Amino acid sequence: MNSCIIGVGSNINARENIRRMLEILGEETRIIKVSTWVQTRPIGISEQPDFTNGAIKIETGLTREQLKTFLISVEDQLGRNRQAPKFGPRTMDLDIVMWNGEIVDEDYFSRDFLQTSIAEINQII
């Protein structure tokens, strides 16, 4: 089994989309822990609603590439608009941040909320 921490963000109907994402994710992986959800200001395009962000620790038999493909399909199921600007509003954003204990997403180093969520999941704080 592979251990993974996924960064989560949504600013379109976040409560409902996060609930639905957890259901879908739980059908294909084993959810170990979910961080506290926090509100953050948008990065890049400031004229949009705040984001709800957090992280989820899972275990999966999928490879990293298979999981990435699955997470894209979850985003698509929840109506993610891939034509929208990179830092624009979104129903769901799912990123593999840690894979088997290794940081694999450079955003980790520049986003305090991501560091805090992962520390909470790993019980560092």
Secondary structure, DSSP 8 states (H G I E B T S, - for coil): -EEEEEEEEE-SSHHHHHHHHHHHHHHHSEEEEE---EEE--SS--SS--EEEEEEEEEESS-HHHHHHHHHHHHHHTT--TTS-TTS--S-EEEEEEETTEE--GGGGG-HHHHHHHHHHTT--
